[in-house]
Amino acid sequence: MTSRQPASRRRAVTAVVTGAVLAAGVLVLASCASPGASGAAGERGPSIVATTTQVGDFTRELVGDTAEVAQLLAPAQSAHSFDPSAAQLLALADADALVVNGAGLEGWLADAVSASGFDGVLIDASTGIELYGTDDHDHGGDADVAEDDRAASSNDDAHDDDHAASDDHAGHDHGDGNPHIWTDPDLAEHMVHTIAHGLETVPGIDAGAVSANEDAYLAKLEALDDWIEENVDTVPVAQRLLVTNHDAFTYFIDAYDLTFVGSVIPSFDDNAEPSAAEIDDLVAKIRATGVQAVFSEASISPKAAATIASEAGVTVYSGDDALYGDSLGVAGSPGETYLGSQVHNASLILESWGVTPSPLPALLRR
């Protein structure tokens, strides 16, 4: 197996936008605030708002107990659409910083920021990451062709090139595309570095604590990346097949050289619905490729996934065994944190291929 470059070499130069461009959602103030924060911006330190569960988790890891973090989206809530209340807009107006996933995920934010009058530091975690779109990364097209292409690049040198291609996402921004960038731990490292860089500019923030927490968390993300790669590499490339609820795992698929056979919802948006023809087409692909499982997602109804799995005669992973895609899980669930969600997802995918994952590295054990 060949290892990927150290995290320090993969950090791309990032930009932090200051001002009001995006915003708001369901504020989970009590459960997501960092306790005991103190700092120059006030008795409890700077007030930071994060949009999604993923960037909320990254931000809390970085600030620790030195600042308050309020999260807009609740666990299991779709990030693709909703309208903030007047109270939520007022909370955003008082924030010193706003951390967003970006990449077009929070399409509902611009109007909310404008309405709230937010004028703090805006940190876009997707800055510098090139996005995949349907035209340049159509995993759902021809699964047989995709599988042949994967097999043709299964030697060690090509595997290095595939990982380098993931690194090529850093430093480019091609506009709207697939926003689920966090599903690749390598890109999650990039997001964390960007958030940390932005937080250090927030008045009253403890920049030293943020920097130390960044180093510690990046080490965990790199250990996660290595663990997933080592386990996936035990599976022949032609057998790394995946069917999910919607097209949310493109970057994970690319990072670990999987073949995406298709999704129940043929869209980046989890609010879309499959047609009868699309369902029939996916069932046919599952039967033709030998896929053994269909994965539901924790934040999406499993009914369509269960129907497709039943028609194709394969296992459906749902309920406690659903993947964490658009959202992390509720408190106490395996997907409560980003690290936990990725371990959970990778373990179930490996299990569907008949692989028992190796023990977690010490850094990832609770």
Protein Blocks (a to p, Z undefined) as FASTA:
>chain_A
ZZdddfklmpccddddedjfbgcddddfklmpcehiacfkbmnopadddfbfmlmmmmmm
mnmmmbccddfbdghiafkbccddfklmmmmmmpmbdcdebjolammlmmmmmmnopabd
cddfkgoiacddfklocfklmmklmmmmmmmmmcfklmmmmmmmmmmmgopaebjadfkl
mlpmklmmmmmmmmmmmmmmpghiafklmmmmmmmmmmmmmmmmmmmmmmmmmpcfklmc
cddfbdcklmmmmmnopacfbdfblcfblkbccdfklmmmmmmmmmmnopabdcddfkbc
fklmmmmmmmnopacdehjlpccfkbccdehiaklpmklmmmmmmmmmmmmnopacdddd
fklpZZ
